Amino acid sequence: MIHTTVGNIGHLFVIISFVTALMATFAYLRISLAGNDLLQNKREITQWRWLARGAFYVHGVAIFGIVACLFYIISNHYYEYHYAWSYSSRALPAEYIISSFWHGQEGSFLLWLFWNVVLGIILIHTNRDDRPRSQGSRQWEAPMMTVFALVQAFLASMILGVVFGDTFKIGSSPFLLLRDAMADAPIFTSNPNYIPEDGKGMNPLLQNYWMVIHPPTLFLGYATTLIPFAFCIAGLWKNEPKEWMRPALPWALFSAMVLGVGILMGGYWAYETLNFGGYWNWDPVENSVLVPWMVLIAAIHSMLIAKKSSTGLKTAIILSVATFLLILYSTFLTRSGILGNASVHSFTDLGLSGQLLIYMLVFVVMAVVLISVKWKLIEKDEEETSVYSKEFWLFIGAIILCLAGFQVLNTTSFPVYNKIGEAFGFSPNIAMPADQVAHYNKFQIWFFSAIALLTGIGQYVWWRKVGKGNLNALITSAIITMFISGGLIAYGNITKPAFMVLLTASVFAMVANGSILWGIIRGNYRLSGGAVAHMGVALMLIGILFSSGYSKIVSLNNTGLLISKGEDFTKNDNKENKENVILWLNQPQKMSGYLLTYRGQRIEIRDVPEYVPRDWVEPIIGATPELSFHGIALRDIEQNGKLYHKKGDTVALHPENTYYEVEYREPGGKIFTLYPRGQINEQMGAGGFLPSPDIRRMPGKDLYTYVATVPDPSSEGTWSPTETYRIAPKDTFFVNDYVAVFDNVVQTRDIEGTPLGPNDAAVKAVIRVLDKEREYTLSPAFIIKDRMVGRQAETNTELGLRIQLNEIDPRTGLFTFTANTTQRDYIVMKAKEMPLINLLWIGTFVLVIGFSMAAIRRYREFTKMRDKKKPSLVSSSQ
């Protein structure tokens, strides 16, 4: 049965959300345009305000209704809906069922809508126009929420899913039925009510706990950039080009914190999930989010100097507007399909590129026209800004941040330039850099060196510790910096000039801001948010410098033998052949001071805390949907003294994940184990194998390990032609390049899977197989049961060997064995050390603390001014 009701309700909520967003926009616009004329009629303004708020609240209820309907469809596995079928499956655990909600474009737009609704309701209640007017307060609700509601109308249109005729389409609905999305599929021609038993599942790359929290955080960051933009537009609209910054600044700080955390979460996800050995690859989609964050930081610093500088005010206006417009540009880049050949992260085009372009251009035109008209309201400075003033240094810092962002934006936009050229009849064919990491790094390392220096100098100037004729504090910090950075350069054997400069600048930022912080916390610690945030940035830069610039490959192949002749391994002068080692099952091998042993494949049972050997469970093939992704326990499954499943139980599995147990033995004898993962998924193509690393975290470094290659899973069970041996006890023979010794034959009553009766008999041969470093024993059985002969072979996966006892000749005393060989289990593994990477993550935490302190302080200042009582006429006359 097709569950159309929940989809129809969801689509109705989408329509309601779009209509009510337009209503709220019109009502708030009516209040804003009327101005003082409407204020003369309090009843009329109250009616419009009630309409505006009511429409926005209904819009909020509709958004919550859409969220509820879509989640209901996904969680109940209604695969008749295209969205649920495309991004979820019955195999996914609960946390990934949740994250499949925002896997697709429609869901991520809905997540953006959700956060905007939450923020809009908060802003209405903290900036209400019907609040008693007080000294210094402004009525921000109407003009600000006009912008907010208009943005919501555009976002709601992205999931509207309305088609006019055959070509004109507005939005893409998350409630589209599969039979409508794939109307030409033969299955729906023969059976219009066909419902798949299971969905396609989630991209293996996204099956990580960071994907449960990273997208909501990132889209909250997206949503918060709208707040400074809306306040700025409202301030210009109401001819108050300066006052908007007081309520906007705390939100700008909060936005910078959330968006920054969202970006870094994405970096940590890449570090834990992808196998390029890092956390930032300068991918165009990564860049398109980084640039607005950099511009937002510059906008915040411009706001701080705007009180005393018209240059700072103009810059703050431009950058606050630019931040939100860059978010829209980022959305266009990632969702229009324009980056399809330049980024592995971009969405495919759902036919919304024109709609996204209109969305962006509307707000670009609106902002540019309004700024141009209101520019004359900004007064010019009476005096030039002194080089010793805090405004000068903050402005220089903002400029460098913008230049750094422009360099990233310019290169990222190469595909856009090509499209624009094609639209005008010529083809620029501007190619992306062949080595994009090196391209960006050679510019950004100098930009961030300058930024690090300015964070130190700016703090001293801000707190008036230095000035004209007084540079003692800077000189003291510079001397301390030289000693510390000199020691680090010598200890880390840093030879590249650019790295020396970045390290010295970062250490100076730590010393200078630390000195300022020590002075501030002895007075009022609430004022120290800026110093704390700057120290976080300095720690991050040092962590990035060492972990990226001085990572060390420890899995060096010193055998001189090629692991693979494939292009991936032979390009760049056999780079991968030189930086990978091959580990055979249970065969120890030395590697950079470690003794490594590959212990075999492991799988996950959902209710068992640790991994279990793969041969403990037999997967159920071709099962019903209820038993899909399950298996049968082949033995009791016990861990840490607790029995989880008995032999024969049905267990739930994570079928896409295989973990490869690698044992590391340190020179001192200490042992630790890593479990790099391989995911088998048809979505990934090329065999469907996707490796993900496991990481050993240590105070001074990380040991980063991943499996590059494994035997083809589809070739398992392929055995060589049978070889026959007729031998007597104590004979030696050769099989699969091993020396084997047939010791003897012993009687037995213990045959697995074959109970023996009183008249039955069985014997087991004892065969020792000698490998380079150890000895294995195989015991194939010969059985006589119910006067019938049976044979039970024994297989050793470590040797890739199967031996069977076929005949016993009592006249000659000879025994006939057959043997088959197969590919031994192995992995090709890469490992590298990432020094001081923990400084990056610690710096992130410190940065968040600094932003939080600054945002709380500025919000308190805003509420104090907002709620300050206006002096009465009597008291003022007295």
SVG drawing of the C-alpha trace seen along z (x, -y; Angstrom):
<svg xmlns="http://www.w3.org/2000/svg" viewBox="-7 -72 75 127">
<polyline fill="none" stroke="black" stroke-width="0.4" points="0.0,0.0 1.3,-3.4 1.2,-5.8 0.2,-9.0 -1.5,-10.7 1.7,-11.7 3.2,-13.0 0.1,-15.0 0.1,-16.5 3.8,-17.3 3.3,-19.0 0.4,-21.0 2.7,-22.2 5.3,-23.3 2.6,-25.4 1.5,-26.9 5.1,-27.7 5.7,-29.5 2.4,-31.5 2.8,-32.5 6.4,-33.6 5.1,-35.9 2.3,-37.2 4.8,-37.9 7.1,-39.7 4.2,-41.9 2.9,-42.7 6.4,-43.6 7.1,-45.6 3.8,-47.5 4.8,-48.5 8.3,-49.5 7.3,-51.6 4.5,-53.4 7.0,-54.7 5.8,-57.5 2.5,-58.0 1.3,-54.6 2.5,-55.2 -0.2,-57.8 -2.8,-55.0 -1.8,-52.5 -4.7,-50.3 -3.7,-49.9 -0.1,-49.2 -1.1,-46.7 -3.3,-44.8 -0.4,-44.7 2.0,-43.6 -0.3,-40.8 -0.7,-39.7 3.0,-39.7 3.9,-37.8 1.0,-35.4 2.0,-34.7 5.6,-34.0 4.5,-31.8 2.2,-29.8 5.1,-29.6 7.2,-28.2 4.5,-25.6 4.4,-24.6 8.2,-24.1 8.0,-21.9 5.2,-20.0 7.3,-19.4 10.2,-18.2 7.9,-15.8 6.3,-14.4 9.7,-13.8 11.2,-12.2 8.1,-10.0 8.5,-8.8 12.2,-8.1 12.0,-6.4 9.1,-4.2 10.9,-3.1 8.3,-4.4 10.3,-3.7 7.5,-4.7 8.9,-8.2 11.9,-9.1 13.8,-10.9 13.5,-8.0 14.5,-5.5 17.5,-7.6 19.1,-8.3 18.1,-5.6 17.9,-1.9 16.8,0.7 20.5,1.4 21.1,-2.1 21.2,-2.5 19.1,-5.2 21.7,-7.9 22.2,-7.5 18.5,-7.4 18.4,-10.8 21.3,-12.1 19.7,-10.8 17.1,-13.5 19.6,-16.1 21.5,-13.9 19.8,-15.3 19.3,-18.9 15.7,-19.1 16.5,-18.0 19.4,-20.4 17.2,-23.3 14.6,-22.2 17.3,-22.2 18.2,-25.8 14.6,-26.8 14.2,-25.2 17.1,-27.1 15.9,-30.4 12.5,-29.9 14.1,-29.3 16.3,-32.3 13.5,-34.5 11.2,-33.7 14.1,-34.5 14.7,-37.8 11.0,-38.8 11.0,-38.3 14.3,-40.1 13.6,-43.1 9.8,-43.6 8.5,-46.8 5.8,-47.0 8.4,-47.0 8.2,-50.4 10.6,-52.8 13.6,-53.5 16.6,-55.7 18.9,-54.4 16.6,-51.7 15.4,-51.3 12.5,-49.5 14.2,-46.8 11.5,-44.1 9.6,-45.2 12.5,-46.1 14.7,-43.2 11.9,-40.6 11.0,-41.8 14.4,-40.6 14.1,-37.4 10.6,-36.5 11.7,-37.2 14.7,-34.9 12.3,-32.2 10.0,-32.7 12.9,-32.0 14.1,-29.0 10.5,-27.6 10.3,-27.9 13.3,-25.6 11.2,-22.7 7.9,-23.7 8.0,-21.2 5.4,-22.8 5.7,-22.2 4.0,-24.4 3.7,-22.7 6.5,-20.4 9.5,-22.6 8.9,-25.4 9.6,-24.1 9.7,-25.8 11.6,-23.8 12.1,-20.1 9.7,-18.4 11.0,-16.0 7.5,-14.3 7.8,-13.2 6.7,-9.6 9.2,-7.3 6.8,-6.4 6.6,-10.1 10.3,-10.7 11.1,-7.6 7.9,-7.5 9.8,-6.0 11.1,-3.0 9.7,0.3 8.7,1.5 6.2,-1.3 4.7,-0.7 3.8,2.8 3.1,2.1 2.3,-1.5 2.0,-0.6 5.4,1.0 7.3,0.3 10.9,1.3 11.6,3.5 14.6,1.4 16.3,-1.9 19.6,-2.6 21.1,-3.5 23.5,-6.3 26.7,-7.2 29.4,-5.3 31.4,-8.5 28.6,-10.0 28.3,-7.0 30.2,-8.7 28.9,-10.2 30.3,-13.6 27.7,-13.7 25.0,-13.5 26.1,-16.8 28.2,-18.6 25.4,-19.5 23.1,-20.9 25.9,-23.0 27.0,-24.2 23.5,-25.2 23.0,-27.0 26.1,-28.9 24.5,-29.6 21.3,-30.8 23.1,-33.1 24.9,-35.0 21.4,-36.4 21.1,-38.2 23.9,-40.8 22.8,-41.2 19.2,-41.8 20.1,-44.3 22.4,-46.1 19.7,-46.4 17.2,-47.5 19.7,-50.2 20.2,-51.6 16.5,-51.4 15.6,-53.4 18.4,-55.9 20.4,-54.7 23.6,-53.4 25.5,-53.1 23.0,-52.0 22.3,-48.5 25.7,-47.3 24.9,-47.1 22.2,-44.4 24.1,-42.8 27.5,-42.4 26.7,-39.6 24.9,-37.7 27.9,-38.2 30.2,-36.8 27.9,-33.8 27.7,-33.3 31.5,-33.3 31.7,-30.7 29.1,-28.4 30.1,-28.6 33.8,-28.1 32.9,-25.1 30.8,-23.7 33.8,-24.1 36.2,-22.4 33.7,-19.6 33.8,-19.0 37.6,-18.9 37.6,-16.4 35.1,-14.3 37.5,-14.3 40.4,-13.4 38.5,-10.4 36.8,-9.2 38.7,-10.1 42.0,-8.6 44.0,-11.6 45.7,-11.8 44.6,-15.2 41.7,-17.4 41.7,-20.1 42.2,-19.6 41.2,-23.0 38.2,-21.4 36.0,-24.1 33.0,-23.2 35.2,-23.5 36.5,-26.9 33.0,-28.2 32.1,-28.0 35.5,-29.1 35.5,-32.4 32.2,-33.8 33.6,-32.9 36.8,-34.9 34.8,-37.8 32.6,-37.6 35.6,-37.7 36.7,-40.8 33.2,-42.3 33.3,-41.8 36.6,-43.6 35.2,-46.4 32.2,-46.8 34.6,-47.3 36.2,-50.3 33.0,-51.7 32.2,-53.8 35.2,-56.1 35.8,-55.7 33.6,-56.2 36.0,-54.0 35.3,-51.2 31.6,-51.8 31.6,-51.7 33.7,-48.5 31.4,-46.9 28.4,-47.6 30.0,-46.2 31.4,-43.1 28.3,-42.3 26.3,-42.3 29.0,-40.5 29.0,-37.6 25.4,-36.7 25.8,-37.2 28.8,-34.9 26.7,-32.3 24.2,-32.5 27.0,-32.3 28.3,-29.2 24.8,-27.7 24.7,-28.4 28.2,-26.8 27.4,-23.6 23.9,-23.0 23.8,-24.2 26.0,-21.4 28.6,-24.0 31.3,-22.3 30.4,-18.8 33.8,-18.2 35.8,-20.2 34.6,-18.9 33.7,-15.5 31.4,-17.2 29.0,-19.2 25.4,-18.2 24.1,-17.3 21.8,-19.9 18.1,-19.3 17.0,-21.9 17.2,-24.6 20.3,-26.5 18.1,-29.2 16.1,-29.6 19.2,-29.7 20.7,-32.4 17.5,-34.5 17.6,-34.0 21.2,-35.3 20.7,-38.2 17.6,-39.6 19.5,-40.1 22.6,-41.3 20.6,-44.0 18.6,-44.9 21.8,-45.3 23.8,-47.2 20.9,-49.7 20.2,-50.3 23.9,-50.9 24.3,-53.2 21.3,-55.3 22.2,-55.5 26.0,-55.9 25.7,-59.7 24.3,-59.3 27.7,-58.1 29.6,-61.1 33.3,-61.5 36.0,-61.4 37.2,-64.8 40.8,-63.5 42.9,-60.9 43.4,-57.7 46.7,-57.4 49.0,-54.5 49.2,-54.1 45.4,-53.8 43.5,-50.6 41.2,-51.4 44.2,-51.4 45.4,-48.0 42.0,-46.4 41.3,-47.8 44.6,-46.4 43.7,-43.0 40.2,-43.1 41.8,-44.0 44.3,-41.1 41.5,-38.7 39.5,-39.9 42.5,-39.6 43.1,-36.0 39.4,-35.3 39.5,-36.8 42.4,-34.7 40.5,-31.6 37.3,-32.8 39.0,-33.8 40.5,-30.3 37.4,-28.5 35.3,-30.5 37.2,-29.3 34.3,-27.1 31.9,-30.0 34.2,-32.2 34.1,-29.5 30.3,-29.3 30.0,-33.0 32.3,-33.0 30.4,-30.3 27.2,-32.3 28.7,-35.2 29.9,-33.0 33.5,-32.3 35.3,-29.6 38.0,-30.8 38.9,-27.2 40.5,-28.3 41.7,-25.1 41.8,-24.5 45.4,-24.2 46.9,-20.7 48.1,-20.7 45.4,-22.8 46.9,-22.2 50.3,-23.7 48.5,-26.5 46.5,-27.8 49.2,-27.2 51.8,-29.3 49.5,-32.3 47.6,-31.6 50.7,-30.9 51.8,-34.5 48.3,-35.9 48.0,-34.0 51.5,-34.9 50.5,-38.5 47.2,-37.9 48.9,-36.1 51.3,-39.1 48.4,-41.6 46.5,-39.7 49.4,-40.3 50.1,-43.9 46.4,-44.8 45.8,-43.5 48.6,-45.7 47.3,-48.8 43.7,-48.0 44.6,-48.0 46.9,-50.9 50.0,-49.0 51.9,-50.6 51.7,-53.9 53.8,-56.6 57.2,-56.6 56.3,-53.5 57.0,-50.1 58.5,-48.4 55.8,-45.8 56.1,-44.8 59.9,-44.6 59.6,-42.3 57.2,-40.0 59.3,-40.0 62.4,-38.9 60.5,-36.1 59.1,-35.0 62.5,-34.8 63.7,-32.4 60.7,-30.2 60.4,-30.1 64.1,-29.6 64.0,-26.5 61.0,-25.1 62.6,-25.7 65.8,-23.8 63.8,-21.0 61.5,-20.6 64.3,-20.9 62.3,-23.5 64.2,-24.8 61.6,-26.3 61.6,-30.2 57.8,-30.4 57.3,-27.9 59.8,-29.7 57.8,-33.0 54.4,-31.3 55.8,-29.6 57.4,-32.8 54.2,-34.9 52.0,-32.3 54.3,-32.1 54.3,-35.9 50.5,-35.9 50.5,-33.4 53.0,-35.4 51.4,-38.8 47.8,-37.7 48.8,-35.6 50.4,-38.7 47.3,-40.8 45.1,-38.0 47.0,-37.8 46.5,-41.5 42.8,-41.4 41.8,-38.5 43.2,-40.2 40.6,-42.9 37.5,-41.7 37.8,-38.4 34.6,-39.1 36.7,-41.5 39.2,-38.8 37.2,-37.1 39.3,-38.6 42.6,-37.6 41.4,-34.1 40.1,-33.7 43.4,-35.0 45.3,-32.5 43.1,-29.8 43.9,-30.9 47.6,-30.8 47.4,-27.3 45.5,-26.2 48.2,-27.7 51.0,-25.9 49.1,-22.6 48.4,-23.0 52.0,-23.9 53.5,-20.8 50.8,-18.3 50.6,-19.2 54.1,-20.5 56.0,-17.8 53.9,-14.7 56.0,-11.6 55.3,-8.4 56.2,-5.4 55.0,-2.6 58.0,-2.7 58.4,0.2 62.1,1.0 61.9,4.3 62.4,2.8 59.4,4.8 56.4,3.2 53.2,3.9 51.0,3.0 51.6,2.0 48.3,0.1 48.4,-3.6 47.4,-4.7 50.6,-3.1 53.1,-3.8 52.4,-7.5 54.6,-10.2 57.7,-7.9 56.0,-4.9 55.0,-7.1 52.3,-4.7 54.5,-1.6 57.2,-3.3 54.8,-4.5 52.7,-1.3 53.5,2.0 51.9,5.4 50.9,7.4 50.1,11.1 47.7,12.6 49.4,13.3 52.9,12.7 54.7,10.1 56.6,7.4 58.9,4.6 58.0,1.0 59.7,-2.2 60.3,-0.8 57.0,1.1 56.4,4.8 53.1,5.1 50.8,8.1 47.6,8.3 45.2,10.3 42.3,10.7 39.0,9.2 36.5,8.1 32.8,7.1 30.3,5.2 27.3,6.8 25.0,4.0 24.5,4.9 28.1,6.2 30.5,3.4 33.7,4.7 34.4,6.1 34.2,9.9 36.1,12.1 34.3,12.3 34.2,16.1 32.1,16.1 29.0,15.1 27.5,16.4 25.6,13.6 22.0,14.3 21.9,14.1 18.7,13.2 16.7,12.7 13.4,11.0 13.5,7.2 13.0,8.0 16.1,10.3 18.3,8.2 21.7,7.3 21.5,10.1 23.6,13.2 23.7,16.5 26.2,16.9 28.5,19.8 29.7,19.9 28.9,18.3 29.7,14.6 31.2,13.6 33.2,10.5 34.7,9.5 32.9,12.4 29.4,11.5 27.5,13.7 25.8,11.7 24.6,14.4 24.6,18.2 25.5,20.3 22.7,20.4 21.3,17.0 20.3,14.4 22.3,11.2 22.0,7.8 25.1,6.6 26.5,3.5 27.2,5.2 29.0,2.5 31.9,2.2 34.8,4.6 37.5,3.8 41.1,5.0 42.8,5.7 46.4,4.4 48.4,5.1 51.3,2.7 54.1,3.8 56.3,1.0 60.1,1.5 59.4,1.6 56.9,4.5 53.7,2.4 50.9,3.5 48.0,1.5 45.6,2.4 44.1,0.3 41.0,1.2 41.1,-0.7 37.9,-0.2 36.9,0.7 33.4,0.1 31.8,2.2 29.1,0.3 28.0,0.4 27.6,-3.4 31.3,-3.9 32.1,-1.9 35.5,-0.4 34.8,2.6 32.9,0.6 35.8,0.5 36.2,-2.7 38.9,-2.8 38.7,-4.9 41.5,-5.3 41.9,-4.4 44.0,-6.8 46.1,-6.2 46.1,-9.4 49.1,-10.3 50.0,-13.5 52.6,-14.7 51.3,-13.1 48.7,-10.9 49.5,-7.6 47.2,-7.6 46.6,-4.2 44.4,-3.1 44.1,-0.1 44.8,-1.0 44.1,2.3 42.6,5.7 42.0,8.8 39.0,8.6 36.0,9.7 34.4,11.2 37.3,13.6 36.9,15.3 36.4,19.0 38.3,19.4 40.6,22.4 43.4,23.8 43.1,27.2 43.3,30.1 46.7,31.8 46.9,35.4 49.5,36.9 49.9,40.6 52.1,40.7 52.8,42.6 53.0,41.4 56.2,39.4 56.6,38.5 57.4,34.9 55.8,33.3 55.6,29.8 52.3,28.0 51.8,24.3 55.6,23.7 55.3,24.9 57.0,27.9 54.4,30.3 55.0,33.3 52.3,36.0 52.8,37.1 50.2,39.7 46.5,40.6 44.5,40.6 41.0,41.9 38.5,39.4 34.8,39.1 34.7,35.3 33.6,34.3 32.1,30.9 28.6,31.0 28.6,34.8 27.5,36.7 28.9,40.3 26.9,43.4 28.3,46.5 28.9,48.3 30.5,45.3 34.2,44.5 36.4,41.5 40.1,40.6 41.9,37.4 45.2,37.0 47.8,34.7 49.7,32.7 52.2,30.0 52.8,27.2 56.0,25.2 55.9,21.5 58.8,19.0 58.2,18.1 55.6,20.5 54.1,24.0 50.5,24.8 48.6,28.0 45.8,29.2 43.6,32.2 41.3,33.3 38.9,36.1 37.9,39.4 34.5,40.6 32.5,43.9 28.9,43.3 26.1,45.6 28.4,47.7 29.0,44.7 32.3,42.8 32.5,39.1 35.3,36.6 35.8,33.3 38.5,31.1 40.3,28.5 41.1,25.0 43.7,22.6 43.1,19.1 46.5,17.8 48.2,20.3 45.5,20.2 45.5,24.0 42.8,26.7 43.6,30.3 41.3,33.3 41.9,37.0 40.4,38.9 41.5,42.6 43.1,45.0 44.7,48.1 45.2,50.7 47.2,53.0 50.0,50.5 49.7,48.2 49.4,45.2 47.1,42.3 45.7,40.2 45.3,36.5 44.1,33.8 45.1,30.1 43.9,26.9 45.3,23.4 43.8,19.9 44.9,16.4 46.2,15.8 44.5,12.9 46.5,9.7 46.2,6.0 48.2,3.2 48.5,0.5 49.7,-3.1 50.6,-4.8 51.9,-8.3 52.6,-10.3 50.9,-13.7 53.0,-15.7 51.3,-18.2 47.9,-17.8 46.3,-18.0 47.2,-21.7 44.8,-22.2 41.9,-20.6 42.9,-22.3 43.1,-25.7 39.6,-25.1 38.3,-24.6 40.0,-27.7 38.7,-29.7 35.1,-28.6 35.6,-29.8 36.9,-33.2 34.0,-33.7 31.5,-32.7 32.9,-35.1 32.9,-37.9 29.3,-37.2 28.0,-37.0 29.6,-40.3 28.3,-42.1 24.8,-40.7 24.8,-42.0 25.8,-45.4 23.0,-45.4 20.3,-44.3 21.5,-46.8 21.1,-49.6 17.8,-48.2 16.3,-48.0 17.7,-51.2 14.8,-53.3 14.2,-56.6 14.4,-59.6 11.1,-61.1 10.3,-64.7 10.1,-65.6 13.5,-64.1 15.1,-65.6 13.8,-69.1 15.1,-68.8"/>
</svg>
